[in-house]
Amino acid sequence: MPGVFNLSIDEAVKEAREAKSLGIPSVILFGLPEKKDEVATGAWADDGIVQKATQAIKREVRDLLVMGDVCLCEYMSHGHCGIVKQVAPPAGSVATGSAAAGKAPEPEYEILNDPSLEILAKTAVSQARAGIDIIAPSDMMDGRVDAIRKALDANGFQNIPILSYAAKFASGFYGPFREAADSAPAFGDRRSYQMDPANLREAMREIELDLAEGADMIMVKPAIAYLDVIAEARRRFDVPIAAYQVSGEYAMIKAAAQNNWIDHDRVMMESLTSIYRAGAEIILTYFAKDAARLLA
């Protein structure tokens, strides 16, 4: 992803300061820990990378809103967004196919929703304690907004809002981010808990459920391929709506511009305008600094 880097804490502070100087009102932090495990310790530890970066940014950059991505995939050794349980195959079953004749089948896995909620809630509280202004859960576990809201309230963070990734689709546009964050699943995929790209009605139900659980704002992810979802959400729900122009969407424009197939600035602004036109009031994009310079 040209122009996008994994940053140490001191460099993240510089990046935040530059963003603020360009008129960008907020940033979101994603953590890449030194070590990963099966309970995402780095996500909820008070000395975790996001927690330490938040404290540093808050000390150095005034009046910049800092959002915290609450998910577990970057901190889990297996790359999934929740706790994983291995499920034994049925007794007496064997692998299929000529190359696997007579061999035992590969083990199956299950994502444990409710135990994952406990870790997500701990992560949200830890981020709020570090100074995060907006909690942004992106994991897509059922009931996580309710669990996070209750945990925040119980720990004295009643005024910390939740920006829920309410409509996060099982998309092919996440590739560059997953490579950069080393968060691709080691097995299987995320289709069992992320959303079917073909199902608009399910997206509306998910948004409605998250709002009922206490979300203050909602996110649609990705953005460009889901403009109709943004527009339908804007029509139905009277809350702030965000859209995430994800890594693959960014990378395609960058790659085409590098090959002189398109005008970079024109297409960048056209893509951002389409997201805003569809109804998003908040746009999360890797183009933020480039766009801010053009708009200055």
N, C-alpha and C positions, 0 to 999 in steps of 0.2 A: 504494500500500500504506500505509494509515493507520498512523502511528507508526513507520515504517521509512524510513530516510534513507541516502543516500550521505554518508559522513563524512570530513572531513579527519583527519589523523593526531592532532591534539590533541583533536578531538572523539571519535575512536575510543578514545583513552585514557580519557576521561571515561566513555564508554559501558562500557568494560571494568571500570572501577572500580565503577560502579553495579551491573553484573551480579554482580561478586564480592560486593558488600555485600548483595545479595539472596539469596545462597547458590547462585548458578548456578556450577557448577564449571568450565565451559569455554566458549570462544567459537571461532568459525571465521571466518577472514578471506578475503574475496573482493576482488580488486584491480580498480580501474578506472584504467588509466594515462592520462597526458596524450596520448600518441601510440600508435598501433597500427601494426603492420607485418605482413609475411607470414611472419615467423619468430618472432613472439611475444617480442620482445626484453624487453619489460617484465615478462614472467613470470619470467625467470631472471636478470635483472640484479641484482647485489648491492645496488644502490641503487634497486631497484624499490619500488613502493608497498607491497606486502605485507611485504617485507623491512624497510623503514623503520618501518612500523607495528608489526611484531612487536618490533623492538628498543625502540621507545618504550613499548609496553605492558609488556614484560618489565622495563624500568627502573622503572616507576611502580606496577605492580600485582603484588604478590607472590602466589604460590601459585594463580595462575589458569592453567589449561591453555589453550594457544593452538594451535588446529589450522589447518593451511594447506590450502586447496583447491588442488589441483594440476590445472589444466586450462589450455587455451590460447585458448578461444573469446573471452574478454574482452580478450585482447591481440592477437588476429589481426585484420587489416584486413577480412577476409572473414567473420569470425564463426564459423568452423568450429573444431572441437576438434583439428585436425591440419593438417599441411602439405597444401596443395592443388596438384594438377597439372592443367592444362587438357589435355583429350583432344580431339584433332581429330575431327570427325565423319567418317564414311566418305566416301571420294571419290565425287563425283557425287551426293550426297544433297542434298535440298532440304527446306525447311520445309513442313509440311502445313497445310491450312486455306485457305479462300478469301482471307483477308486477307494471307496470307503467300505466296501463289502466286509461284513463281519466285525467292523469297529464299533465301539460305543459312540452314541451321538454326542455332539457338543452339549455342554451344560446350558441350561436356560437361566435367564435372570429376570428378576422382578424389581421394579422401583417401589420402595415402601413410602407411600404418601405421608401418612400421619407422623411417623418418626422423623421424617424430613422437615416437617413443620416446626418441630422443636428447635432444630438447628437454624432454620431460617429466622425464627423469632429471636434467638440469641444473637444472630448476626445483626439484625436490625437494631437491637438495643445497644450492642457494642458500637455500631456506627454512630448512633445518636449520641452516645456518651462521648464519642470522640469529636463531635461537633458538626456532623452531617446535618444539612438543612432539610433535605427531602429524601425519603426512603423510596427506592424504586425496585420492587421485587420483580424479577424477570424469569423465575424458575418454572412457572406454570403448574405448580402443585395445587391440587384442589384445597381450598380453604385457607390459603396462606395469608391473604389479606386480613382475614378475621384473626388469625393467630398473631400476626405482627401487630395489628392494632391493639389487641388486648395486652400484649407484652409491652409495647411502648407506653400505653396508659398506666399500666401497673408500675412502671419504673419512672414515672414523672415526666414522660415525654408526650403529654396529651396534645401539644401544639405542633408536633412534627407531622407534616402531611405525608400521605402515601401516593406516589405516582405508580400505579400498577400497570405492568405490561399485561393488560387484560386480553389483548388479541395478538398473541405471538404465534406465528405460523411456523410449521415444520418446513422451512424454506431452504432452497439451495443457494441462497444469496449470502449465507453466513461464512463461507469458506475462508476468506482471508483473515477474518477476526479469529476464527478457531485455530488457524495455524499460528498466528501471532501470539495468542494467549495460551497455546498448547492445551486447548480445552475440547478437542474433538473426542467423542466417545471411543473408548478402547474396544468396545464391542457393541453390536446393535446400533440403534439410532434413537432419536428423541420423539418419534412419531406417536408414542403411546401417551405423551403428556403435552406435547405441543400440538397446534391445531391443524386440521385438514385445510390445505390451501383452497380447496374447492367449496368450502362450506361457510358462506356468509352468515347464515342464520345462527350457526353455532357461535360465531364470533359475537353476535349481538347478545346471546344468552350469557356468554362468559363475561362480557362487559357489565351486564345487568347484575350478575352475581357478585362481581368484585365491588361494584358500587354499593350493593346492599350490605356487604361485609365491612364497609368503611373506607373504601378508596376515595380520595379527594380528586384525583385526576386519572386519566387512563391513557395508555400508549398503544399504538398500532405499529407492529413490526413484522416485516419490512414496510417501506413506505410506497415506493414507486409502483410496485406490482400490486398494491392493495389500496389504491386511491379510492376505489368504490367502498371499501370497508370504512375508511376515514369519513367519506361523505355520508354514509348511512349512519355511522355513529354520531356525526355532527347533527344529523336530522333528528335522531331519537333522544339524545342525552344532553342535558344542559349543564355540562361540566367542562373544565379545560381538557382539551384533547391534544395529545402529543403524537408525533410520528417519528420513527427512527429510520433515517436513510442509512442503511446498513453497509457493511464493508464491501460486499459484492457490488452493490449499486454504485458506490464510490469508485471502486477499482475499475469497473467497466468504462466509466466516463474518463478516468485518468488514462487507461490504456488506449482508448480510441483517440484521445487528444495527442498522446505521445506518438501515435502513428499518423498524425495529421489527417485523420478521417473526420474530425469534428472540431468546431471552435470551442475550446475548453470553457472559457468564461461564459459564453452565451448558453451553452448546454447546461452548465452547472446552475446558472440562475434560472433557466427554464425549468429544470427539474425541481428546484426549491420552490419556485412559484407554483408549480402544479400541486405540490404538497399543501401549501398554504391555501390555494384555491379550493382544494378538496375539503378543507375545514379544519386543518391542524393549526392550533395557535402556538404550539411549541414544536420546534423542529430540532431533533438531535441528529447532527450531521458532522462528518469529518471535514466537510467543506467550510466549517464555521469561520475560520480565520480568512480564508480566501474570499468568501462572500462578504464578510465585514469590511474588508479593505475596499472591495468594489463599491459598497454602499456608502462608504465614508464621504 
